[in-house]
Structure formats: C-alpha cells, structure tokens
C-alpha cells in the first residue's frame, strides 16, 4: 500500500472513531434522568416547628465556623477539577470548620451528574456536616434539578433538603445553629435563586419567586428574635446598587472589604425580596456566588452582602481571586465575622 493510501486509511479510521464518539456523547446527553420530587408541602397556616429542621450544636466556649465555597463548578475537566478539589481539601484540613456550605454552581456541563457524585464523595470523607445551594449551572446535563437534590439529600453528612415541592426551586431549607440547651443562636436559610428565564427582550437570569418569599417570611416569623443568614447563588438587584454606592463613596468604606472585577449579574427584575428582608428585620448577612471575580462584602441598609470567594480555577477565574469565605460566630457575643481566605 502506498504512503498516500496509508494516510487516507488512517484519516478515515480517525474520522470513524470521532463520529462514533460524537454519536455516543449525543446519545448519552439525550438520556434524561428524573429525580424523585420532595414530599414536603408548604402551607402558610402551618406552625413552624424548629424540631422538624436540622440543627448544629455550637460548643460552649468555642467559636462556630462555617467554611463557604463558591462556584466550584466541576465539569469533567480533569486538570481544573483536580485543582478545585485540592483547594477544597486544603481549606477544610486547614480550618476544620463546624459546617461546610456552598453558594451554588457546584457542577456544570457536560458531566454534571458524574462530577456531582465526585464532589459528594469528597465532602462525605471529611465527616463534617455540610450543605449546598444550587446555582444556575447545577442542573445542566442529563438529570433534572430534582435528581441533583436527591443526591445531596441522601448523603450521610449532608444537611441539604430539597424543601417544599409546591414552591419554586430545589433546596429551600433551614438549618439552625443552637446552644447546648437547643436554643437557636442563628438560623441559616438556604434558597434556590433558580436558573434562567425568557423575558420579553430575551433570555436572562431568573429571580426568587413570590412563593419563595412567602416561605422565607413564614420561617422568619416562626422563629421570632432569632437572627438569620441567607445563602443563595444569584445576587439580588440591590447588590448592584450597593456596589455603585460603594464605588461612589456613598457607603462608609471602612464597613466593607474585597473588590469587584466585573459587573453584578443579577436578574433584570426586582421581586421585592430585599424589601421583605428589611421589613422582617431578621437577616443580618446575605451570601451569594455567581460572579467569579467579585469579592466585595459591604454593609448595605443594615445587611451585610457578601460575595463568597470563588473556589478553584474551573470556568472563568482570576488566580488572585480564588479561595473560600470563612464565617465565624464568636463565642459569648454571637458577633459574626466574615473574611475571605485567598489561596
């Protein structure tokens, strides 16, 4: 066989292999996986029972620490995924927190189901209570959002709950930090800021829905005088306003820290959630992810709004803007200290 024919034969084999791989991947991605919906139902007339939710006991004489990861975004890229997981491992070993939390986009296309299981396996290995919120990328791929909720909910050390099935989103749930007498010290409220939606002028980020806001109000009113923190992925429109005031010097710069290297990518509509938060006067801190190269933490209208520091290099990132965020509830005073751990 001549040299030219050998080259053509090799090229043909390569093309056939590539075609098979593309076809196999297409078939793989087309196979939908559906999860089991939550049996929990929200009814505003029900009495909120603290005994029905998960709790974390704060040891007497010791600060309580939450290690917050943001936008880990495992995708199946072996190199970047390994770097992100190594960073998670390094920080958990270094801090040894009481609780591990994320602000969403834990995984993304194309192998979100596979890498989610990998993340769960690593989190479980620490034998430390942990939880997640969902971001706009978390339910990409074959499984639906409910399936991902099932995976997190079924893990032994995970405190994630899918939440009521009759309100928007997966992962609207509560965890209380309590003292040795089981009295709540702080309530951690997790919410699903959802994914995307089509508006009149095109596709953009979704928002937190009215029924979710009603559920939040029910939780807060069910625990009067218990301060709370909120964790969700996509920042509220008020965060954009806070950044503008920060940059213009309208907010005392000594009240904040961090820096923003990109815009605040929030929903284009305001559903009034921030106004409800202010009216109820329970939430002292709000933590978001989503914007990978923003790290601003600023006190805005009495509420500290903080970008969780992006964890790892997956998706777009800046090397000097990676790490995690440490939330410390001080022993004795219950004062909350927030700091970024740049790594």
FENSULKA-V771932 format. One record per pair of residues at least 12 apart in sequence whose C-alpha atoms are under 6 Angstrom apart, sorted by the first residue. I is the first residue (numbers start at 1). J is the second residue. D is the distance in whole Angstrom. If there is no record, write none. Layout:
BEGIN
i:I j:J d:D
i:I j:J d:D
END
This chain:
BEGIN
i:29 j:142 d:6
i:32 j:142 d:5
i:32 j:143 d:6
i:33 j:142 d:6
i:33 j:143 d:4
i:34 j:143 d:6
i:34 j:144 d:5
i:34 j:147 d:6
i:35 j:146 d:5
i:35 j:147 d:4
i:38 j:165 d:5
i:40 j:164 d:5
i:40 j:165 d:6
i:41 j:164 d:5
i:41 j:165 d:6
i:41 j:166 d:6
i:42 j:164 d:5
i:48 j:222 d:5
i:54 j:175 d:5
i:55 j:175 d:5
i:55 j:176 d:5
i:55 j:177 d:6
i:56 j:177 d:5
i:57 j:177 d:6
i:57 j:178 d:5
i:57 j:179 d:6
i:58 j:178 d:6
i:58 j:179 d:5
i:62 j:331 d:5
i:63 j:329 d:6
i:63 j:330 d:5
i:63 j:331 d:5
i:64 j:328 d:6
i:64 j:329 d:5
i:65 j:97 d:5
i:65 j:98 d:5
i:65 j:327 d:6
i:65 j:328 d:5
i:66 j:97 d:6
i:66 j:99 d:5
i:66 j:100 d:6
i:66 j:326 d:6
i:66 j:327 d:5
i:67 j:97 d:6
i:67 j:100 d:5
i:67 j:326 d:5
i:68 j:101 d:5
i:68 j:102 d:5
i:68 j:324 d:6
i:68 j:325 d:5
i:69 j:102 d:5
i:69 j:311 d:6
i:69 j:324 d:5
i:70 j:102 d:5
i:70 j:103 d:5
i:70 j:289 d:6
i:70 j:308 d:6
i:70 j:309 d:6
i:70 j:310 d:5
i:70 j:311 d:6
i:71 j:104 d:6
i:71 j:105 d:5
i:71 j:106 d:6
i:71 j:310 d:6
i:72 j:106 d:5
i:72 j:311 d:5
i:73 j:105 d:5
i:73 j:106 d:5
i:73 j:107 d:4
i:73 j:108 d:6
i:73 j:314 d:6
i:74 j:107 d:5
i:75 j:107 d:6
i:75 j:108 d:5
i:75 j:109 d:6
i:75 j:111 d:6
i:76 j:111 d:6
i:80 j:313 d:6
i:80 j:314 d:5
i:84 j:312 d:4
i:99 j:129 d:5
i:99 j:130 d:5
i:100 j:130 d:4
i:101 j:130 d:6
i:101 j:131 d:5
i:101 j:132 d:5
i:102 j:132 d:5
i:103 j:133 d:5
i:103 j:232 d:6
i:103 j:233 d:5
i:103 j:288 d:6
i:103 j:289 d:5
i:104 j:133 d:5
i:104 j:134 d:4
i:104 j:135 d:4
i:104 j:233 d:5
i:105 j:135 d:4
i:105 j:137 d:5
i:105 j:138 d:5
i:107 j:138 d:5
i:108 j:137 d:5
i:108 j:138 d:6
i:108 j:140 d:6
i:109 j:140 d:6
i:109 j:141 d:6
i:110 j:141 d:6
i:112 j:141 d:6
i:129 j:157 d:5
i:129 j:158 d:6
i:130 j:158 d:5
i:130 j:159 d:6
i:131 j:158 d:5
i:131 j:159 d:5
i:131 j:160 d:5
i:134 j:192 d:6
i:135 j:233 d:5
i:136 j:194 d:6
i:136 j:195 d:4
i:149 j:162 d:6
i:161 j:173 d:6
i:167 j:211 d:6
i:169 j:192 d:5
i:169 j:194 d:6
i:171 j:191 d:6
i:171 j:192 d:6
i:172 j:190 d:5
i:172 j:191 d:4
i:172 j:192 d:6
i:173 j:190 d:5
i:174 j:188 d:6
i:174 j:189 d:5
i:175 j:188 d:5
i:176 j:188 d:6
i:186 j:227 d:5
i:186 j:228 d:5
i:187 j:228 d:4
i:188 j:228 d:6
i:188 j:229 d:5
i:189 j:230 d:5
i:190 j:230 d:6
i:190 j:231 d:5
i:191 j:232 d:5
i:192 j:232 d:6
i:193 j:207 d:6
i:193 j:208 d:5
i:193 j:232 d:6
i:193 j:233 d:6
i:193 j:234 d:6
i:194 j:206 d:6
i:205 j:267 d:5
i:206 j:267 d:6
i:207 j:267 d:6
i:227 j:282 d:5
i:227 j:283 d:6
i:228 j:282 d:6
i:228 j:283 d:4
i:229 j:283 d:5
i:229 j:284 d:6
i:229 j:285 d:5
i:229 j:286 d:6
i:230 j:286 d:5
i:231 j:287 d:5
i:232 j:288 d:5
i:233 j:288 d:5
i:233 j:289 d:5
i:233 j:290 d:6
i:234 j:290 d:6
i:235 j:266 d:5
i:235 j:288 d:6
i:236 j:266 d:6
i:237 j:266 d:6
i:240 j:264 d:5
i:256 j:297 d:5
i:256 j:298 d:4
i:257 j:296 d:6
i:257 j:297 d:5
i:258 j:295 d:5
i:258 j:296 d:4
i:259 j:295 d:5
i:259 j:296 d:5
i:260 j:294 d:4
i:260 j:295 d:6
i:260 j:296 d:6
i:261 j:293 d:5
i:261 j:294 d:6
i:284 j:303 d:5
i:285 j:303 d:6
i:285 j:304 d:5
i:286 j:305 d:5
i:287 j:306 d:5
i:287 j:307 d:6
i:288 j:307 d:5
i:288 j:308 d:6
i:289 j:307 d:6
i:289 j:308 d:5
i:292 j:310 d:6
i:292 j:317 d:6
i:295 j:307 d:5
i:295 j:309 d:6
i:308 j:325 d:6
i:309 j:323 d:6
i:309 j:324 d:5
i:309 j:325 d:6
i:310 j:322 d:5
i:310 j:323 d:6
i:311 j:323 d:5
i:311 j:324 d:6
i:322 j:342 d:6
i:323 j:341 d:6
i:323 j:342 d:5
i:323 j:343 d:5
i:324 j:341 d:5
i:325 j:339 d:6
i:325 j:340 d:4
i:325 j:341 d:6
i:326 j:338 d:6
i:326 j:339 d:5
END
